[in-house]
Amino acid sequence: MLREFKRPQKLMGNAFEITVVSDDENSANQHIDAAINEIRRIEKLLTTFSEESQTNLINRHAGIKPVKVDWEIFELIERSLRISRITDGYFDISYGGIDKSFWNFDKEMKELPNPELIKDHLKLVNYQNIFLDREKQTVFLKEKGMRIGFGGIGKGYAAEMAKQMLQNKGVTSGIVNASGDLTTWGNQADGKTWTVGIADPDNAKQPFSYMNITDMAVATSGNYEKFVIINGKKYSHTINPKTGMPVSGVKSVTIFCPNAEIADAMATPVSIMGIDAALNMINQINHLECIIIDDQDKIYSSQNINLK
């Protein structure tokens, strides 16, 4: 008899949960182990917290020389740059230069960072200064002090890779949930499609709508999880790479797409670029849909979404 086997696990600094549908507990647990090991492998590759990671190597040689990397990193950067071009630079892996030094979204923060300092650092944020050489398999950051980071795409990439690995092992149904960015395939143990709740930004525990999905990834970016309030105004942890300032005006964005990496990467730019521009962009891309909730609780959705 088919059952759902679930395991929560802290990975990449986030709460992951892996679900596989199987009739055998032993094989289900082996599959979940394998998926966790795959996500750990990717974490090692992408992390900026380890001196040895290739990401750090690229950053340390910024403005100095190109760094030879594994194909996996090379191609992830290549895909990231493609998303930067599609989103007009609102997705940018070179945001590392303005990341932690200015914005720390624990509750200690009492005032906004100095805009002049931010401006100075923003000069280093520009995906067009990331140079890839396919023949030599190298990555070069043109300016000294530039830094890349995979915070906007890494979780989705890991979820996608874990899913593909499970599918290759013959797991016909499951979910990889990377702290709310999740990817599903197949059906539940009872044969019904998977159901996801779209979080209500004012009450994260209470979904405002449910959608039935299968073979689909869902990613949410919202200001209700990490934010600071300074002078009565709420600033979300999503930083606009063009201004270095946090986003305000949008409470949450939910993206639907068959690929978890793309869903994860698109959630951030859609929450930054302005609602009309975002919907216009999403409506031009096949197999990509979104729901946006603004600060006034108004709900916007792309053209193929029917909310129940």
C-alpha positions, 0 to 999 in steps of 0.5 A, a space after each residue: 500500500 502506498 504511503 507518504 514518508 516525510 522527513 524534515 531536515 535543516 539544510 542550507 540554513 533553511 528548514 527543508 522537508 522531503 516527502 516520497 510516496 512509496 509502499 516500502 519504508 526502507 527504500 523510502 528512507 534510503 531515497 530521502 537519505 540520498 536526496 539530503 546528501 545531494 542537497 548537502 553536496 550543492 550547499 558545499 558547492 555554493 556556500 559563501 561561508 566556507 573558504 574552500 567553496 568555488 563561490 568564495 574562490 571566484 569572489 576572492 579573485 574579483 578584479 584579479 583573474 578568472 577562476 576555473 570552476 566545475 561545469 555545474 557552477 559555470 552553468 548555474 551562473 550562465 542561467 543566472 545571467 540569463 534570468 538577469 537579462 530577462 528581468 532587466 537586472 532585478 535579479 542579480 547574483 552580484 548583489 553580494 557587495 551590498 548584502 550583509 554589511 548594510 542590512 541585518 534583518 534581526 530586530 536590532 536594526 534601528 536606522 537605515 544605512 547611510 545612502 552614500 555608502 550604499 551608492 558606493 557599494 552599488 557600483 559593484 552590483 552589475 551582472 554585466 561585469 560577470 564574464 564567463 569563458 566557456 572554452 576555459 571554463 572560467 568565471 571572472 568578476 571584473 571589479 575588485 570587491 565584487 561578490 556573487 552569491 546564490 541566495 536568490 536561486 540556490 534553494 530552488 536549484 537544490 530542490 530541483 536537483 534533489 527531485 531529479 535525482 529521486 525521479 531517476 531512482 524511480 520515485 514516481 511521486 514526492 515533494 521537496 520543500 525548501 522552506 516554502 519553495 517547493 517542487 512536486 511530482 506525481 500524486 499523493 498516496 491516495 492518487 489525488 493531486 498535491 494541494 498547496 496553500 498560498 500563504 496569507 501575508 497577514 497570517 502565515 499559518 492560514 492560507 488564503 487560497 489552495 491550488 491543486 498542482 502536480 509536476 509544478 514548483 511553487 516559490 514565495 517571497 514575502 515581507 512577513 517573515 523577515 523585516 524591520 520597522 524603522 520610523 513606523 515603515 516596514 522594510 522587507 528583507 528583499 533588497 532591490 539590487 538597483 537601489 540597495 534599498 529594501 522593497 516596500 509596497 508588496 507583501 508577497 509574491 508566489 510563483 508557479 513554474 515547472 522548474 524550482 530553480 526558475 520559480 525561486 529566481 523569479 520570486 525576488 525580481 517580481 516582488 521588486 520591479 513593480 506590479 504592472 511590469 512584473 505581470 507584463 513580464 510573467 505573461 510573456 513567458 510560457 509556463 510561468 504564473 504568479 500571484 502578487 499581494 500588495 500592501 493594501 491586500 489587493 490580489 493580482 494574478 497572471 493571466 492563466 491563474 484561476 484562484 478558487 
